[in-house]
């Protein structure tokens, strides 16, 4: 049970850390270009899209990281 709790906390920590890293590394122009390619317009809509994309990318990368950590241990 403790292992599941620790893995959950690790996953949350990884998600937060990766989302912060994505926000720093990927320029906002990339997200603006993606939003306009999908026909998302309006200033608030684009910001919401940027946040959703950032969260989705960080969750996927965190899941991969936790899965790799489980395989190695």
PQR file of N, CA, C, O and H, with PARSE charges and radii, in Angstrom:
ATOM      1  N   UNK A   1       0.824  -1.192   0.000 -0.4000 1.5000
ATOM      2  CA  UNK A   1       0.000   0.000   0.000 -0.0000 2.0000
ATOM      3  C   UNK A   1       0.871   1.261   0.000  0.5500 1.7000
ATOM      4  O   UNK A   1       0.579   2.240  -0.686 -0.5500 1.4000
ATOM      5  N   UNK A   2       1.945   1.207   0.786 -0.4000 1.5000
ATOM      6  CA  UNK A   2       2.841   2.358   0.865 -0.0000 2.0000
ATOM      7  C   UNK A   2       3.520   2.607  -0.481  0.5500 1.7000
ATOM      8  O   UNK A   2       3.766   3.753  -0.858 -0.5500 1.4000
ATOM      9  H   UNK A   2       2.183   0.412   1.344  0.4000 1.0000
ATOM     10  N   UNK A   3       3.819   1.528  -1.201 -0.4000 1.5000
ATOM     11  CA  UNK A   3       4.459   1.669  -2.514 -0.0000 2.0000
ATOM     12  C   UNK A   3       3.534   2.390  -3.494  0.5500 1.7000
ATOM     13  O   UNK A   3       3.993   3.213  -4.287 -0.5500 1.4000
ATOM     14  H   UNK A   3       3.620   0.597  -0.895  0.4000 1.0000
ATOM     15  N   UNK A   4       2.244   2.090  -3.444 -0.4000 1.5000
ATOM     16  CA  UNK A   4       1.275   2.744  -4.331 -0.0000 2.0000
ATOM     17  C   UNK A   4       1.181   4.232  -4.002  0.5500 1.7000
ATOM     18  O   UNK A   4       1.119   5.068  -4.903 -0.5500 1.4000
ATOM     19  H   UNK A   4       1.872   1.423  -2.800  0.4000 1.0000
ATOM     20  N   UNK A   5       1.170   4.556  -2.722 -0.4000 1.5000
ATOM     21  CA  UNK A   5       1.108   5.961  -2.313 -0.0000 2.0000
ATOM     22  C   UNK A   5       2.359   6.706  -2.772  0.5500 1.7000
ATOM     23  O   UNK A   5       2.269   7.822  -3.283 -0.5500 1.4000
ATOM     24  H   UNK A   5       1.220   3.876  -1.990  0.4000 1.0000
ATOM     25  N   UNK A   6       3.526   6.086  -2.589 -0.4000 1.5000
ATOM     26  CA  UNK A   6       4.766   6.726  -3.018 -0.0000 2.0000
ATOM     27  C   UNK A   6       4.820   6.892  -4.530  0.5500 1.7000
ATOM     28  O   UNK A   6       5.286   7.919  -5.022 -0.5500 1.4000
ATOM     29  H   UNK A   6       3.599   5.179  -2.174  0.4000 1.0000
ATOM     30  N   UNK A   7       4.345   5.889  -5.278 -0.4000 1.5000
ATOM     31  CA  UNK A   7       4.308   6.016  -6.733 -0.0000 2.0000
ATOM     32  C   UNK A   7       3.349   7.121  -7.168  0.5500 1.7000
ATOM     33  O   UNK A   7       3.626   7.844  -8.125 -0.5500 1.4000
ATOM     34  H   UNK A   7       3.966   5.055  -4.879  0.4000 1.0000
ATOM     35  N   UNK A   8       2.231   7.251  -6.471 -0.4000 1.5000
ATOM     36  CA  UNK A   8       1.289   8.328  -6.777 -0.0000 2.0000
ATOM     37  C   UNK A   8       1.900   9.695  -6.535  0.5500 1.7000
ATOM     38  O   UNK A   8       1.748  10.606  -7.348 -0.5500 1.4000
ATOM     39  H   UNK A   8       2.006   6.664  -5.694  0.4000 1.0000
ATOM     40  N   UNK A   9       2.592   9.835  -5.412 -0.4000 1.5000
ATOM     41  CA  UNK A   9       3.260  11.105  -5.116 -0.0000 2.0000
ATOM     42  C   UNK A   9       4.382  11.386  -6.113  0.5500 1.7000
ATOM     43  O   UNK A   9       4.588  12.532  -6.515 -0.5500 1.4000
ATOM     44  H   UNK A   9       2.716   9.095  -4.751  0.4000 1.0000
ATOM     45  N   UNK A  10       5.106  10.341  -6.510 -0.4000 1.5000
ATOM     46  CA  UNK A  10       6.151  10.507  -7.516 -0.0000 2.0000
ATOM     47  C   UNK A  10       5.557  10.955  -8.843  0.5500 1.7000
ATOM     48  O   UNK A  10       6.106  11.829  -9.513 -0.5500 1.4000
ATOM     49  H   UNK A  10       4.939   9.410  -6.184  0.4000 1.0000
ATOM     50  N   UNK A  11       4.428  10.351  -9.222 -0.4000 1.5000
ATOM     51  CA  UNK A  11       3.764  10.714 -10.475 -0.0000 2.0000
ATOM     52  C   UNK A  11       3.320  12.176 -10.447  0.5500 1.7000
ATOM     53  O   UNK A  11       3.513  12.904 -11.421 -0.5500 1.4000
ATOM     54  H   UNK A  11       3.982   9.641  -8.678  0.4000 1.0000
ATOM     55  N   UNK A  12       2.731  12.600  -9.344 -0.4000 1.5000
ATOM     56  CA  UNK A  12       2.282  13.994  -9.227 -0.0000 2.0000
ATOM     57  C   UNK A  12       3.476  14.944  -9.265  0.5500 1.7000
ATOM     58  O   UNK A  12       3.433  15.975  -9.936 -0.5500 1.4000
ATOM     59  H   UNK A  12       2.574  12.009  -8.553  0.4000 1.0000
ATOM     60  N   UNK A  13       4.527  14.596  -8.553 -0.4000 1.5000
ATOM     61  CA  UNK A  13       5.723  15.436  -8.562 -0.0000 2.0000
ATOM     62  C   UNK A  13       6.351  15.533  -9.941  0.5500 1.7000
ATOM     63  O   UNK A  13       6.785  16.604 -10.364 -0.5500 1.4000
ATOM     64  H   UNK A  13       4.562  13.758  -8.008  0.4000 1.0000
ATOM     65  N   UNK A  14       6.396  14.395 -10.645 -0.4000 1.5000
ATOM     66  CA  UNK A  14       6.942  14.403 -12.009 -0.0000 2.0000
ATOM     67  C   UNK A  14       6.070  15.244 -12.932  0.5500 1.7000
ATOM     68  O   UNK A  14       6.586  15.989 -13.765 -0.5500 1.4000
ATOM     69  H   UNK A  14       6.044  13.524 -10.302  0.4000 1.0000
ATOM     70  N   UNK A  15       4.759  15.132 -12.791 -0.4000 1.5000
ATOM     71  CA  UNK A  15       3.862  15.918 -13.640 -0.0000 2.0000
ATOM     72  C   UNK A  15       4.086  17.410 -13.446  0.5500 1.7000
ATOM     73  O   UNK A  15       4.140  18.169 -14.414 -0.5500 1.4000
ATOM     74  H   UNK A  15       4.340  14.527 -12.114  0.4000 1.0000
ATOM     75  N   UNK A  16       4.215  17.820 -12.205 -0.4000 1.5000
ATOM     76  CA  UNK A  16       4.427  19.243 -11.928 -0.0000 2.0000
ATOM     77  C   UNK A  16       5.780  19.698 -12.467  0.5500 1.7000
ATOM     78  O   UNK A  16       5.882  20.752 -13.095 -0.5500 1.4000
ATOM     79  H   UNK A  16       4.171  17.203 -11.419  0.4000 1.0000
ATOM     80  N   UNK A  17       6.813  18.901 -12.222 -0.4000 1.5000
ATOM     81  CA  UNK A  17       8.154  19.288 -12.671 -0.0000 2.0000
ATOM     82  C   UNK A  17       8.242  19.338 -14.190  0.5500 1.7000
ATOM     83  O   UNK A  17       8.834  20.262 -14.747 -0.5500 1.4000
ATOM     84  H   UNK A  17       6.731  18.044 -11.712  0.4000 1.0000
ATOM     85  N   UNK A  18       7.660  18.356 -14.859 -0.4000 1.5000
ATOM     86  CA  UNK A  18       7.724  18.327 -16.319 -0.0000 2.0000
ATOM     87  C   UNK A  18       6.896  19.458 -16.909  0.5500 1.7000
ATOM     88  O   UNK A  18       7.297  20.057 -17.907 -0.5500 1.4000
ATOM     89  H   UNK A  18       7.179  17.605 -14.407  0.4000 1.0000
ATOM     90  N   UNK A  19       5.743  19.763 -16.309 -0.4000 1.5000
ATOM     91  CA  UNK A  19       4.938  20.864 -16.850 -0.0000 2.0000
ATOM     92  C   UNK A  19       5.667  22.196 -16.707  0.5500 1.7000
ATOM     93  O   UNK A  19       5.565  23.058 -17.580 -0.5500 1.4000
ATOM     94  H   UNK A  19       5.417  19.277 -15.498  0.4000 1.0000
ATOM     95  N   UNK A  20       6.400  22.364 -15.615 -0.4000 1.5000
ATOM     96  CA  UNK A  20       7.201  23.586 -15.461 -0.0000 2.0000
ATOM     97  C   UNK A  20       8.307  23.627 -16.512  0.5500 1.7000
ATOM     98  O   UNK A  20       8.589  24.680 -17.084 -0.5500 1.4000
ATOM     99  H   UNK A  20       6.483  21.663 -14.907  0.4000 1.0000
ATOM    100  N   UNK A  21       8.927  22.488 -16.761 -0.4000 1.5000
ATOM    101  CA  UNK A  21       9.982  22.428 -17.769 -0.0000 2.0000
ATOM    102  C   UNK A  21       9.468  22.684 -19.169  0.5500 1.7000
ATOM    103  O   UNK A  21      10.122  23.367 -19.957 -0.5500 1.4000
ATOM    104  H   UNK A  21       8.698  21.632 -16.297  0.4000 1.0000
ATOM    105  N   UNK A  22       8.301  22.143 -19.487 -0.4000 1.5000
ATOM    106  CA  UNK A  22       7.709  22.361 -20.806 -0.0000 2.0000
ATOM    107  C   UNK A  22       7.387  23.835 -20.993  0.5500 1.7000
ATOM    108  O   UNK A  22       7.602  24.395 -22.069 -0.5500 1.4000
ATOM    109  H   UNK A  22       7.770  21.589 -18.847  0.4000 1.0000
ATOM    110  N   UNK A  23       6.873  24.456 -19.949 -0.4000 1.5000
ATOM    111  CA  UNK A  23       6.527  25.881 -20.043 -0.0000 2.0000
ATOM    112  C   UNK A  23       7.762  26.733 -20.308  0.5500 1.7000
ATOM    113  O   UNK A  23       7.671  27.779 -20.951 -0.5500 1.4000
ATOM    114  H   UNK A  23       6.698  24.002 -19.076  0.4000 1.0000
ATOM    115  N   UNK A  24       8.911  26.292 -19.815 -0.4000 1.5000
ATOM    116  CA  UNK A  24      10.141  27.053 -20.021 -0.0000 2.0000
ATOM    117  C   UNK A  24      10.775  26.731 -21.374  0.5500 1.7000
ATOM    118  O   UNK A  24      11.263  27.629 -22.060 -0.5500 1.4000
ATOM    119  H   UNK A  24       8.984  25.443 -19.292  0.4000 1.0000
ATOM    120  N   UNK A  25      10.770  25.456 -21.760 -0.4000 1.5000
ATOM    121  CA  UNK A  25      11.506  25.035 -22.950 -0.0000 2.0000
ATOM    122  C   UNK A  25      10.775  25.274 -24.265  0.5500 1.7000
ATOM    123  O   UNK A  25      11.398  25.627 -25.266 -0.5500 1.4000
ATOM    124  H   UNK A  25      10.373  24.726 -21.203  0.4000 1.0000
ATOM    125  N   UNK A  26       9.460  25.085 -24.267 -0.4000 1.5000
ATOM    126  CA  UNK A  26       8.706  25.234 -25.511 -0.0000 2.0000
ATOM    127  C   UNK A  26       8.187  26.664 -25.596  0.5500 1.7000
ATOM    128  O   UNK A  26       7.446  27.109 -24.720 -0.5500 1.4000
ATOM    129  H   UNK A  26       8.954  24.799 -23.454  0.4000 1.0000
ATOM    130  N   UNK A  27       8.568  27.381 -26.642 -0.4000 1.5000
ATOM    131  CA  UNK A  27       8.088  28.761 -26.768 -0.0000 2.0000
ATOM    132  C   UNK A  27       6.576  28.812 -26.977  0.5500 1.7000
ATOM    133  O   UNK A  27       5.982  27.891 -27.538 -0.5500 1.4000
ATOM    134  H   UNK A  27       9.170  27.020 -27.354  0.4000 1.0000
ATOM    135  N   UNK A  28       5.978  29.880 -26.526 -0.4000 1.5000
ATOM    136  CA  UNK A  28       4.524  30.002 -26.654 -0.0000 2.0000
ATOM    137  C   UNK A  28       4.090  30.095 -28.105  0.5500 1.7000
ATOM    138  O   UNK A  28       2.942  29.791 -28.429 -0.5500 1.4000
ATOM    139  H   UNK A  28       6.461  30.628 -26.070  0.4000 1.0000
ATOM    140  N   UNK A  29       4.990  30.508 -28.980 -0.4000 1.5000
ATOM    141  CA  UNK A  29       4.616  30.595 -30.402 -0.0000 2.0000
ATOM    142  C   UNK A  29       4.283  29.226 -30.975  0.5500 1.7000
ATOM    143  O   UNK A  29       3.463  29.117 -31.887 -0.5500 1.4000
ATOM    144  H   UNK A  29       5.923  30.755 -28.717  0.4000 1.0000
ATOM    145  N   UNK A  30       4.915  28.179 -30.447 -0.4000 1.5000
ATOM    146  CA  UNK A  30       4.598  26.821 -30.907 -0.0000 2.0000
ATOM    147  C   UNK A  30       3.151  26.495 -30.569  0.5500 1.7000
ATOM    148  O   UNK A  30       2.416  25.977 -31.410 -0.5500 1.4000
ATOM    149  H   UNK A  30       5.581  28.268 -29.706  0.4000 1.0000
ATOM    150  N   UNK A  31       2.737  26.797 -29.339 -0.4000 1.5000
ATOM    151  CA  UNK A  31       1.359  26.526 -28.939 -0.0000 2.0000
ATOM    152  C   UNK A  31       0.371  27.412 -29.695  0.5500 1.7000
ATOM    153  O   UNK A  31      -0.713  26.958 -30.062 -0.5500 1.4000
ATOM    154  H   UNK A  31       3.334  27.217 -28.656  0.4000 1.0000
ATOM    155  N   UNK A  32       0.736  28.665 -29.930 -0.4000 1.5000
ATOM    156  CA  UNK A  32      -0.137  29.549 -30.712 -0.0000 2.0000
ATOM    157  C   UNK A  32      -0.312  29.016 -32.130  0.5500 1.7000
ATOM    158  O   UNK A  32      -1.416  29.046 -32.672 -0.5500 1.4000
ATOM    159  H   UNK A  32       1.617  29.033 -29.632  0.4000 1.0000
ATOM    160  N   UNK A  33       0.773  28.529 -32.734 -0.4000 1.5000
ATOM    161  CA  UNK A  33       0.699  27.964 -34.082 -0.0000 2.0000
ATOM    162  C   UNK A  33      -0.169  26.715 -34.103  0.5500 1.7000
ATOM    163  O   UNK A  33      -0.981  26.534 -35.011 -0.5500 1.4000
ATOM    164  H   UNK A  33       1.670  28.504 -32.294  0.4000 1.0000
ATOM    165  N   UNK A  34       0.001  25.845 -33.096 -0.4000 1.5000
ATOM    166  CA  UNK A  34      -0.825  24.636 -33.020 -0.0000 2.0000
ATOM    167  C   UNK A  34      -2.293  25.003 -32.837  0.5500 1.7000
ATOM    168  O   UNK A  34      -3.166  24.394 -33.456 -0.5500 1.4000
ATOM    169  H   UNK A  34       0.660  25.991 -32.358  0.4000 1.0000
ATOM    170  N   UNK A  35      -2.568  25.987 -31.999 -0.4000 1.5000
ATOM    171  CA  UNK A  35      -3.953  26.398 -31.753 -0.0000 2.0000
ATOM    172  C   UNK A  35      -4.593  26.947 -33.019  0.5500 1.7000
ATOM    173  O   UNK A  35      -5.750  26.644 -33.309 -0.5500 1.4000
ATOM    174  H   UNK A  35      -1.859  26.482 -31.497  0.4000 1.0000
ATOM    175  N   UNK A  36      -3.860  27.746 -33.769 -0.4000 1.5000
ATOM    176  CA  UNK A  36      -4.417  28.297 -35.007 -0.0000 2.0000
ATOM    177  C   UNK A  36      -4.569  27.220 -36.076  0.5500 1.7000
ATOM    178  O   UNK A  36      -5.455  27.315 -36.925 -0.5500 1.4000
ATOM    179  H   UNK A  36      -2.920  27.993 -33.533  0.4000 1.0000
ATOM    180  N   UNK A  37      -3.716  26.199 -36.046 -0.4000 1.5000
ATOM    181  CA  UNK A  37      -3.849  25.095 -37.001 -0.0000 2.0000
ATOM    182  C   UNK A  37      -5.118  24.288 -36.737  0.5500 1.7000
ATOM    183  O   UNK A  37      -5.693  23.708 -37.659 -0.5500 1.4000
ATOM    184  H   UNK A  37      -2.996  26.122 -35.357  0.4000 1.0000
ATOM    185  N   UNK A  38      -5.551  24.251 -35.480 -0.4000 1.5000
ATOM    186  CA  UNK A  38      -6.768  23.513 -35.112 -0.0000 2.0000
ATOM    187  C   UNK A  38      -7.982  24.437 -35.113  0.5500 1.7000
ATOM    188  O   UNK A  38      -9.074  24.023 -34.725 -0.5500 1.4000
ATOM    189  H   UNK A  38      -5.084  24.721 -34.732  0.4000 1.0000
ATOM    190  N   UNK A  39      -7.802  25.666 -35.541 -0.4000 1.5000
ATOM    191  CA  UNK A  39      -8.864  26.680 -35.596 -0.0000 2.0000
ATOM    192  C   UNK A  39      -9.384  27.066 -34.217  0.5500 1.7000
ATOM    193  O   UNK A  39     -10.587  27.256 -34.037 -0.5500 1.4000
ATOM    194  H   UNK A  39      -6.914  26.002 -35.856  0.4000 1.0000
ATOM    195  N   UNK A  40      -8.496  27.181 -33.258 -0.4000 1.5000
ATOM    196  CA  UNK A  40      -8.845  27.702 -31.937 -0.0000 2.0000
ATOM    197  C   UNK A  40      -8.473  29.177 -31.947  0.5500 1.7000
ATOM    198  O   UNK A  40      -7.305  29.530 -32.108 -0.5500 1.4000
ATOM    199  H   UNK A  40      -7.519  27.026 -33.404  0.4000 1.0000
ATOM    200  N   UNK A  41      -9.465  30.029 -31.777 -0.4000 1.5000
ATOM    201  CA  UNK A  41      -9.209  31.467 -31.821 -0.0000 2.0000
ATOM    202  C   UNK A  41      -9.684  32.118 -30.533  0.5500 1.7000
ATOM    203  O   UNK A  41     -10.414  31.506 -29.753 -0.5500 1.4000
ATOM    204  H   UNK A  41     -10.414  29.742 -31.647  0.4000 1.0000
ATOM    205  N   UNK A  42      -9.279  33.329 -30.317 -0.4000 1.5000
ATOM    206  CA  UNK A  42      -9.634  34.048 -29.092 -0.0000 2.0000
ATOM    207  C   UNK A  42      -8.514  33.918 -28.088  0.5500 1.7000
ATOM    208  O   UNK A  42      -7.904  32.856 -27.965 -0.5500 1.4000
ATOM    209  H   UNK A  42      -8.687  33.826 -30.951  0.4000 1.0000
ATOM    210  N   UNK A  43      -8.241  34.984 -27.372 -0.4000 1.5000
ATOM    211  CA  UNK A  43      -7.086  34.991 -26.470 -0.0000 2.0000
ATOM    212  C   UNK A  43      -7.238  33.989 -25.329  0.5500 1.7000
ATOM    213  O   UNK A  43      -6.279  33.292 -24.998 -0.5500 1.4000
ATOM    214  H   UNK A  43      -8.736  35.847 -27.472  0.4000 1.0000
ATOM    215  N   UNK A  44      -8.424  33.902 -24.720 -0.4000 1.5000
ATOM    216  CA  UNK A  44      -8.611  32.966 -23.616 -0.0000 2.0000
ATOM    217  C   UNK A  44      -8.620  31.526 -24.098  0.5500 1.7000
ATOM    218  O   UNK A  44      -8.132  30.640 -23.397 -0.5500 1.4000
ATOM    219  H   UNK A  44      -9.203  34.468 -24.989  0.4000 1.0000
ATOM    220  N   UNK A  45      -9.163  31.279 -25.275 -0.4000 1.5000
ATOM    221  CA  UNK A  45      -9.197  29.922 -25.810 -0.0000 2.0000
ATOM    222  C   UNK A  45      -7.795  29.403 -26.082  0.5500 1.7000
ATOM    223  O   UNK A  45      -7.495  28.240 -25.814 -0.5500 1.4000
ATOM    224  H   UNK A  45      -9.559  31.999 -25.844  0.4000 1.0000
ATOM    225  N   UNK A  46      -6.942  30.257 -26.610 -0.4000 1.5000
ATOM    226  CA  UNK A  46      -5.567  29.843 -26.899 -0.0000 2.0000
ATOM    227  C   UNK A  46      -4.813  29.558 -25.605  0.5500 1.7000
ATOM    228  O   UNK A  46      -4.053  28.592 -25.533 -0.5500 1.4000
ATOM    229  H   UNK A  46      -7.185  31.202 -26.828  0.4000 1.0000
ATOM    230  N   UNK A  47      -5.013  30.376 -24.596 -0.4000 1.5000
ATOM    231  CA  UNK A  47      -4.358  30.144 -23.306 -0.0000 2.0000
ATOM    232  C   UNK A  47      -4.859  28.843 -22.690  0.5500 1.7000
ATOM    233  O   UNK A  47      -4.064  28.078 -22.144 -0.5500 1.4000
ATOM    234  H   UNK A  47      -5.630  31.160 -24.654  0.4000 1.0000
ATOM    235  N   UNK A  48      -6.155  28.580 -22.765 -0.4000 1.5000
ATOM    236  CA  UNK A  48      -6.700  27.321 -22.265 -0.0000 2.0000
ATOM    237  C   UNK A  48      -6.118  26.137 -23.021  0.5500 1.7000
ATOM    238  O   UNK A  48      -5.808  25.106 -22.423 -0.5500 1.4000
ATOM    239  H   UNK A  48      -6.801  29.201 -23.208  0.4000 1.0000
ATOM    240  N   UNK A  49      -5.967  26.281 -24.336 -0.4000 1.5000
ATOM    241  CA  UNK A  49      -5.365  25.218 -25.133 -0.0000 2.0000
ATOM    242  C   UNK A  49      -3.920  24.990 -24.709  0.5500 1.7000
ATOM    243  O   UNK A  49      -3.475  23.847 -24.599 -0.5500 1.4000
ATOM    244  H   UNK A  49      -6.219  27.119 -24.822  0.4000 1.0000
ATOM    245  N   UNK A  50      -3.188  26.070 -24.473 -0.4000 1.5000
ATOM    246  CA  UNK A  50      -1.794  25.940 -24.047 -0.0000 2.0000
ATOM    247  C   UNK A  50      -1.696  25.205 -22.717  0.5500 1.7000
ATOM    248  O   UNK A  50      -0.832  24.344 -22.549 -0.5500 1.4000
ATOM    249  H   UNK A  50      -3.549  26.999 -24.563  0.4000 1.0000
ATOM    250  N   UNK A  51      -2.564  25.530 -21.779 -0.4000 1.5000
ATOM    251  CA  UNK A  51      -2.554  24.858 -20.477 -0.0000 2.0000
ATOM    252  C   UNK A  51      -2.916  23.385 -20.614  0.5500 1.7000
ATOM    253  O   UNK A  51      -2.278  22.525 -20.006 -0.5500 1.4000
ATOM    254  H   UNK A  51      -3.266  26.230 -21.915  0.4000 1.0000
ATOM    255  N   UNK A  52      -3.941  23.095 -21.414 -0.4000 1.5000
ATOM    256  CA  UNK A  52      -4.360  21.707 -21.595 -0.0000 2.0000
ATOM    257  C   UNK A  52      -3.270  20.887 -22.279  0.5500 1.7000
ATOM    258  O   UNK A  52      -3.008  19.751 -21.884 -0.5500 1.4000
ATOM    259  H   UNK A  52      -4.459  23.794 -21.908  0.4000 1.0000
ATOM    260  N   UNK A  53      -2.641  21.451 -23.294 -0.4000 1.5000
ATOM    261  CA  UNK A  53      -1.560  20.743 -23.985 -0.0000 2.0000
ATOM    262  C   UNK A  53      -0.378  20.525 -23.052  0.5500 1.7000
ATOM    263  O   UNK A  53       0.234  19.457 -23.069 -0.5500 1.4000
ATOM    264  H   UNK A  53      -2.855  22.374 -23.615  0.4000 1.0000
ATOM    265  N   UNK A  54      -0.057  21.505 -22.253 -0.4000 1.5000
ATOM    266  CA  UNK A  54       1.038  21.400 -21.293 -0.0000 2.0000
ATOM    267  C   UNK A  54       0.758  20.294 -20.278  0.5500 1.7000
ATOM    268  O   UNK A  54       1.637  19.486 -19.979 -0.5500 1.4000
ATOM    269  H   UNK A  54      -0.554  22.373 -22.239  0.4000 1.0000
ATOM    270  N   UNK A  55      -0.449  20.259 -19.757 -0.4000 1.5000
ATOM    271  CA  UNK A  55      -0.817  19.235 -18.777 -0.0000 2.0000
ATOM    272  C   UNK A  55      -0.819  17.854 -19.418  0.5500 1.7000
ATOM    273  O   UNK A  55      -0.334  16.896 -18.816 -0.5500 1.4000
ATOM    274  H   UNK A  55      -1.163  20.915 -20.000  0.4000 1.0000
ATOM    275  N   UNK A  56      -1.354  17.737 -20.626 -0.4000 1.5000
ATOM    276  CA  UNK A  56      -1.398  16.441 -21.307 -0.0000 2.0000
ATOM    277  C   UNK A  56       0.007  15.908 -21.573  0.5500 1.7000
ATOM    278  O   UNK A  56       0.281  14.731 -21.342 -0.5500 1.4000
ATOM    279  H   UNK A  56      -1.747  18.515 -21.115  0.4000 1.0000
ATOM    280  N   UNK A  57       0.882  16.760 -22.051 -0.4000 1.5000
ATOM    281  CA  UNK A  57       2.261  16.329 -22.315 -0.0000 2.0000
ATOM    282  C   UNK A  57       2.950  15.903 -21.025  0.5500 1.7000
ATOM    283  O   UNK A  57       3.647  14.889 -21.006 -0.5500 1.4000
ATOM    284  H   UNK A  57       0.659  17.716 -22.239  0.4000 1.0000
ATOM    285  N   UNK A  58       2.769  16.658 -19.954 -0.4000 1.5000
ATOM    286  CA  UNK A  58       3.436  16.326 -18.696 -0.0000 2.0000
ATOM    287  C   UNK A  58       2.894  15.038 -18.091  0.5500 1.7000
ATOM    288  O   UNK A  58       3.659  14.270 -17.508 -0.5500 1.4000
ATOM    289  H   UNK A  58       2.203  17.482 -19.969  0.4000 1.0000
ATOM    290  N   UNK A  59       1.601  14.782 -18.215 -0.4000 1.5000
ATOM    291  CA  UNK A  59       1.031  13.541 -17.684 -0.0000 2.0000
ATOM    292  C   UNK A  59       1.567  12.343 -18.460  0.5500 1.7000
ATOM    293  O   UNK A  59       1.918  11.327 -17.860 -0.5500 1.4000
ATOM    294  H   UNK A  59       0.979  15.405 -18.689  0.4000 1.0000
ATOM    295  N   UNK A  60       1.633  12.448 -19.774 -0.4000 1.5000
ATOM    296  CA  UNK A  60       2.151  11.339 -20.585 -0.0000 2.0000
ATOM    297  C   UNK A  60       3.619  11.071 -20.254  0.5500 1.7000
ATOM    298  O   UNK A  60       4.007   9.919 -20.060 -0.5500 1.4000
ATOM    299  H   UNK A  60       1.348  13.273 -20.261  0.4000 1.0000
ATOM    300  N   UNK A  61       4.430  12.113 -20.188 -0.4000 1.5000
ATOM    301  CA  UNK A  61       5.844  11.923 -19.873 -0.0000 2.0000
ATOM    302  C   UNK A  61       6.043  11.387 -18.456  0.5500 1.7000
ATOM    303  O   UNK A  61       6.948  10.583 -18.229 -0.5500 1.4000
ATOM    304  H   UNK A  61       4.115  13.049 -20.346  0.4000 1.0000
ATOM    305  N   UNK A  62       5.229  11.809 -17.511 -0.4000 1.5000
ATOM    306  CA  UNK A  62       5.330  11.302 -16.140 -0.0000 2.0000
ATOM    307  C   UNK A  62       4.940   9.838 -16.067  0.5500 1.7000
ATOM    308  O   UNK A  62       5.566   9.061 -15.345 -0.5500 1.4000
ATOM    309  H   UNK A  62       4.494  12.462 -17.694  0.4000 1.0000
ATOM    310  N   UNK A  63       3.914   9.457 -16.806 -0.4000 1.5000
ATOM    311  CA  UNK A  63       3.508   8.048 -16.830 -0.0000 2.0000
ATOM    312  C   UNK A  63       4.622   7.180 -17.402  0.5500 1.7000
ATOM    313  O   UNK A  63       4.890   6.091 -16.894 -0.5500 1.4000
ATOM    314  H   UNK A  63       3.405  10.088 -17.392  0.4000 1.0000
ATOM    315  N   UNK A  64       5.266   7.660 -18.452 -0.4000 1.5000
ATOM    316  CA  UNK A  64       6.384   6.910 -19.030 -0.0000 2.0000
ATOM    317  C   UNK A  64       7.525   6.795 -18.024  0.5500 1.7000
ATOM    318  O   UNK A  64       8.113   5.723 -17.876 -0.5500 1.4000
ATOM    319  H   UNK A  64       5.049   8.544 -18.865  0.4000 1.0000
ATOM    320  N   UNK A  65       7.841   7.886 -17.334 -0.4000 1.5000
ATOM    321  CA  UNK A  65       8.919   7.873 -16.351 -0.0000 2.0000
ATOM    322  C   UNK A  65       8.616   6.918 -15.203  0.5500 1.7000
ATOM    323  O   UNK A  65       9.488   6.145 -14.805 -0.5500 1.4000
ATOM    324  H   UNK A  65       7.363   8.756 -17.455  0.4000 1.0000
ATOM    325  N   UNK A  66       7.414   6.953 -14.669 -0.4000 1.5000
ATOM    326  CA  UNK A  66       7.047   6.058 -13.568 -0.0000 2.0000
ATOM    327  C   UNK A  66       7.075   4.612 -14.039  0.5500 1.7000
ATOM    328  O   UNK A  66       7.514   3.733 -13.297 -0.5500 1.4000
ATOM    329  H   UNK A  66       6.706   7.581 -14.992  0.4000 1.0000
ATOM    330  N   UNK A  67       6.617   4.351 -15.251 -0.4000 1.5000
ATOM    331  CA  UNK A  67       6.634   2.984 -15.791 -0.0000 2.0000
ATOM    332  C   UNK A  67       8.072   2.472 -15.925  0.5500 1.7000
ATOM    333  O   UNK A  67       8.349   1.313 -15.614 -0.5500 1.4000
ATOM    334  H   UNK A  67       6.260   5.065 -15.854  0.4000 1.0000
ATOM    335  N   UNK A  68       8.976   3.324 -16.383 -0.4000 1.5000
ATOM    336  CA  UNK A  68      10.379   2.924 -16.483 -0.0000 2.0000
ATOM    337  C   UNK A  68      10.991   2.682 -15.107  0.5500 1.7000
ATOM    338  O   UNK A  68      11.795   1.765 -14.939 -0.5500 1.4000
ATOM    339  H   UNK A  68       8.750   4.265 -16.636  0.4000 1.0000
ATOM    340  N   UNK A  69      10.616   3.493 -14.129 -0.4000 1.5000
ATOM    341  CA  UNK A  69      11.136   3.292 -12.776 -0.0000 2.0000
ATOM    342  C   UNK A  69      10.640   1.984 -12.179  0.5500 1.7000
ATOM    343  O   UNK A  69      11.377   1.315 -11.455 -0.5500 1.4000
ATOM    344  H   UNK A  69       9.963   4.238 -14.266  0.4000 1.0000
ATOM    345  N   UNK A  70       9.403   1.614 -12.474 -0.4000 1.5000
ATOM    346  CA  UNK A  70       8.857   0.356 -11.964 -0.0000 2.0000
ATOM    347  C   UNK A  70       9.584  -0.825 -12.598  0.5500 1.7000
ATOM    348  O   UNK A  70       9.876  -1.805 -11.914 -0.5500 1.4000
ATOM    349  H   UNK A  70       8.805   2.157 -13.063  0.4000 1.0000
ATOM    350  N   UNK A  71       9.882  -0.747 -13.901 -0.4000 1.5000
ATOM    351  CA  UNK A  71      10.578  -1.839 -14.585 -0.0000 2.0000
ATOM    352  C   UNK A  71      11.984  -2.039 -14.040  0.5500 1.7000
ATOM    353  O   UNK A  71      12.448  -3.174 -13.937 -0.5500 1.4000
ATOM    354  H   UNK A  71       9.645   0.050 -14.457  0.4000 1.0000
ATOM    355  N   UNK A  72      12.667  -0.957 -13.690 -0.4000 1.5000
ATOM    356  CA  UNK A  72      14.048  -1.064 -13.225 -0.0000 2.0000
ATOM    357  C   UNK A  72      14.149  -1.577 -11.798  0.5500 1.7000
ATOM    358  O   UNK A  72      15.175  -2.146 -11.424 -0.5500 1.4000
ATOM    359  H   UNK A  72      12.290  -0.034 -13.773  0.4000 1.0000
ATOM    360  N   UNK A  73      13.122  -1.392 -11.001 -0.4000 1.5000
ATOM    361  CA  UNK A  73      13.213  -1.831  -9.601 -0.0000 2.0000
ATOM    362  C   UNK A  73      12.603  -3.185  -9.377  0.5500 1.7000
ATOM    363  O   UNK A  73      12.605  -3.685  -8.252 -0.5500 1.4000
ATOM    364  H   UNK A  73      12.289  -0.930 -11.305  0.4000 1.0000
TER
END
